[in-house]
Amino acid sequence: MKKSLLVICTAITLVAVLQSSITAPKSLSHASGSSVATSTSCTGCHGAAVTGGSITLVGMPTSVIAGQAYTFSVHLNDAKTTAVDWGFAMTVASGVLSTTNTVVGITTSKLNAYHKSAPKLTADTAFTYTNITWTAPATAGTVAFKFAGIAGNGSGSGGDHSYKGTASITVALPTPVKMSSFDAALVANKVNLKWASASEVNTNNFVVERSIDGVNYVSAGTVKAVGNSLNLQVYSFSEDASALSGTVYYRLKIVDNNGAASYSDVKSVSIKSTQSSVISVYPNPLRAGQDLKVKYLASKSDKVTFTLISAAGKRVVNTAASVNEGTNELSLSVGHLAAGTYYLSTNNSAKKQAVIVQ
């Protein structure tokens, strides 16, 4: 993007003395984010992207509720190439951005975020700007996020690698249903959910959503709503907890007849497993060059072997790791894997989990 992104070359002269050009981040172009919306590359002032590198929003749902706040991170991945300092700029079409991160700046319009200073790290292949919050607008619709970032090599702008991305977030209005109660409990290895509505207007159904991290939810089932009522309506839902472990979160997605949706409060249950197992893997799909993060629940402290097998049946990763009793966060180096589908298993479980590399 020859006239834009993190630095507008024709408007600002940057002096690089033994460091990357992103160490001069306070220029208007960084803060405005305007160039993020219009440019396609940063090669006018920065180097091109490296194959496998990326910039992504982590923790931002694709569907949100009007007026609600969502905290997310901006993750820069420079593939197999090491960088020593990092920067980013982002613009959002509507809503309000804020942050508690001292190295992240927010403009007075609250529509742009950017790096106030370039974090200088031991050479690494990735960096994450955390604790950025977006409060969705009060109206329904689709909101565009546009963002770009730089991985600096510390020797001048020509060696930096620039990345760019977009995201479309759907904003939904709350539906006209008044909840009276919502509870979740573990009983005899089953999770039992009960809720009641004090009134309903054109309500279609309740989607029971489950999460293992409190951020990303999947549908566990759907219960048909009465639809229109001024009287108390009681509902229930039950699912087998044998395949679940740790703290599990539940919420209700309340869907109106016209497709609009709102959400209940979140309830959690604690499930203790007697068996060790992989709880989740992320990101999934995985971009080439990224490490695979594994959340593993161990029934005891032990050494576990993690194996990845290709679709052709070839063992491509075989790594042993020490784990402690309880939940463990592990990272597997899989940057050498080509695009395709792989299957993760451990030496103490016959279960396999699909991992997709893009």
N, C-alpha and C positions, 0 to 999 in steps of 0.2 A: 504494500500500500504506500505508494511513493509520496503521497502528501499527507500521510496520516498515521493513525494508531498511536503508539506510545510517544512518538516524537514527530513533530511537523518540521521536516528538515529545512524548508525554505524560510521558516519563521524564527527558528531558534538555533543557535550555534552551541553545540555541546563540546566540551573539552574533556577528552579521555586521557587521564594520566594514570597509567598502570591499572586501569579498571574499565569495566564495561560502561557503555553509554547509558544503561538504565540506572546508573547511580545519580543521574540528574533528572529525577522523576517529577519535580514540582512544576514543570512547564504546563501551560494551559492545555496543551493537547492531551496530556495524561489525564488531567482532571475532567476535561469536558467529555471525553469519550466519543466525541462526534465522529472521529475518523473510524472508529470501530464499526459504525453503521454503514460506511460508504466505501471502504477500501477492501481490496482482495489480497494484498500482500504487504509485507513490511520491508521489502528488499531495498527500498530507497535509502533507508537508514540502518536496517538490520539484516542479518543473514536469513536465508530461507529456512523453512521447517526441515527437520530431520525425519526420515521415514520412520513411522511408529510413534513419533512424539505427538502430544496433544495437549489441549486445555479443556477441562470439563468442570461442570458444576456438580458437586457431591452433596447429597442430602436434600436436594430440591425436588419435591414431588412434581409430577407432570400435571396433576390436577389439585387445585387448592380451593379454599373457601374465602369468599370476599371478606376483606377486613382482618383476616387472620395473619399472624406473623410466622415466618418460616426462617430458620437459621440454616445456613449452608456454608460450604467451603469452595474455594476456587483451587483446583488441582492442576499443576503444571507437570507434565511428564516429558522429559527430553530423551526418551528411549534409552539407548545404550551409551549415549554421549554424556559426559559429565559437565555440569555447569557450576559456577561459583556464586552467581547472584541472579535474582529473579525479579520480574515485574509484571504488572497486568493493568488493564483498563477495561471497564465494563459499563454498558449503558442499558437501561431498562425503559420500556415504553411508558409504563405507568406504575403506580404504587410508590412506596417509600423505602429507600435503602438506609440502613444504619449499621453500626459496627461497634464492638468493644475491643477490636484489634488495633493496637497503637500504631502499627505500620500500614494501616489501610486508611485512605482518605475518602470522605464522602462530600460531594459538592453541595452547595446551598440549595440546589434544586431537588436534592435527594434522589436523583435519577441516575447518578454516575458514581462508581467506585473506582479507586485506583491505588497504586502503591505510593505511599508517602516517602518511603525509603526502601532501598533495595537490600533485602536480607543477604548478608554475606555468610556463606556456609562453607564447611568442608566440601570439596567437590562431590556432587551427588547427581543422580539422574532425575530427581523429582523434588517438588516443593509444594506445600499447601498453605494457602491463606485461609485461616479459619475464622469462625465467629462473625460472619457477615449475615445480617438479617434483612429480609425483604417482607414488608407488610403489603399484602395484596390490596388492590384498589377495591372500592366499595361496590363497583359495578361488575356484572358478569361479562365474559368475553375471553379473548386470547391475548396474552401479553408476551411480547418478544423480548428476549434477553440476547444481547450481542456482546461478545467479549473477546479479548485477545491478550496474549502474554509473550514475554521474552525470557529465554534462558540464556544468560550471559556467560561468556567464557573468561571474562576478566581481562581481555587483551584488546578491547576496542569493539565498536559496534559491528564491524564487518564480519566478525565471527559469531555474533549472537544468532540464536535460532528463534524464529517468530512463529506463533501458532494463533489460530483463530477458531471461534466456535459460536453457535447460536443455540437457543432453546426456546420452545414455545410452551407457555404454561397456560392451562385452561383454568379460568376463574369461574366458580359457580356460586350462585346465591343460596342462602339457607332456604330450605323448603318449609312451608307452613304446617309444621307438626310440632306439637308441644310435648316434650318428653317428661314423664313423671318419675321414672327410675330406670336404672341400668346397673346390673350386677353380674359379676363373673366369679365362679367358684370351682375348685377342683374337688370332685366327689367320686371315689372308687375308680380312679384312673380315667375319669371323663371330665372334660371342662363343660360345665353347665352355665349357660347364659340366660338371664331373665331380664326383661325390660317391659315397661308399660308406657303408653302414650295417654296423656290427658285429653288430647283432641287431635284430629287429623283432618286435613283438607286436601283432597286430590293426591293422597300419598299412594304410591304404587307398591313399593317393597322395601325391605330392610336387607341390606347386604352386610353379613357378618364378616369383618375384615380382621386378619391376624397378622402380627408382626413379631419378629424375634429381636429387633433392635430399637423399636419405638419410632422408627422413621419410615421404613419401607413396609407397606402392607400388601397382603394378598387376600383374595376372597376365600373364605372358608365355607360359605354357603349363603343361601338366600331364603328369606321368609316373606311370604306374601302379606301385604298390609291390608287392613280392613278398608282403608281408602278415605272414607268420610265418616267422621264420628265426633260427637260431643261428649261421649261417655268414655270411661277408662277402658282401655284395651290392653290385654296382657299377652305377651309373646315369650317364646322360649326357643332355645337352640342348644344342641349338645354335640360334642365331637370327641372322638377317641384321643386320649392324651399320650398313648404309648409311644408315639413317634416324636413327641415334643419333650423339651427339657429346658431347664433354666427359667428365666423370667419371660413369660409370653404375654404380649399385649393384645387387647381386643378393643374394637370400636365398631359402631354401627354407621354405615353409609345409608342415609335416608333418601330414597329416590322418589321424586315426584312424578306424576303422569307425563309431564312435558320433558322429563329427562334431567331437570335440575336436581342438584344433590346437596345435602348438608351432612354434618358428622356429629355424632354424640361425643360425650366425654370418653376418655380412654380408661379402661380397666385392665389390671394385670393380675396374673396368677403365677405362683412359683411352683415349678414342677421339678422334682428331684428324680433323676434317672439313675438306674442301677447299672446301666451300660454306657460305655464310652462311645462317642459318636461325633461325626462332623455335623455341626449345627448349620453352618452356612459358609459359602465361598463368595468372594466379591473382589473386584467388580466382575460381573458375569452377565453379558459377554465381556471378555478381556481383550484389550487392545494389544497388538504385538509390541513386545518390549516391556510391558508392565509386569510387576510381581503379583502373584496370586495371594490374596489374604484369606486365611482360613480361621474360622471360629470353631474351636474344638472343645467339647465337654468331656473331661476325663473323670472316671469314677474313682481313680487313685493316681498318685504320682507315678509316672512310668516313662518309658521311651517308646515312641510310636514311629512307625515307618509309613510315610505318605508316598503313594505311587500314582503316577498319571500314565494311563494307557491310551494310545491313539485309537482312532476308529478301525485301523487295520490290525489292532491287537498288539502293537509294539510298545514295550515299556520305554517311555521317554523321560520320566523323572522318577527317582527312587531316593527319597531323602528321609533320614531319621532325625527326630527332634525330641527333646525332653519336655514333658508336660507336667504340670502340677494338678492336683485334684481340684476340680471345678472347671470354670471356663477359661480357655487359653486363646490368645490372639497370636497367630503365627503368620509368617510370610514365606512363601515358596518362590524361589528364583526360577521363573519359567520364560524369561525373556528370549530364549533361543527358539521357542516353539513357533512353527509356521501356523498360518490360519487353518482352522479346522475344529472338529469336535473331539474332546478328550474325556476320559472318565477317571475321577479321583476315588481312590479307596485307601483303606488303612489295613495294617496287619491284624487288627483285632475286630474287624467288622466286614461282613460280606456285602454291605451296602455300597453302591457306587453312585457318585454324583457327577452329572454331566457338566463339563466346563467348555465354553465356546471361546475360541481365540479368533478375533476378527483381523 
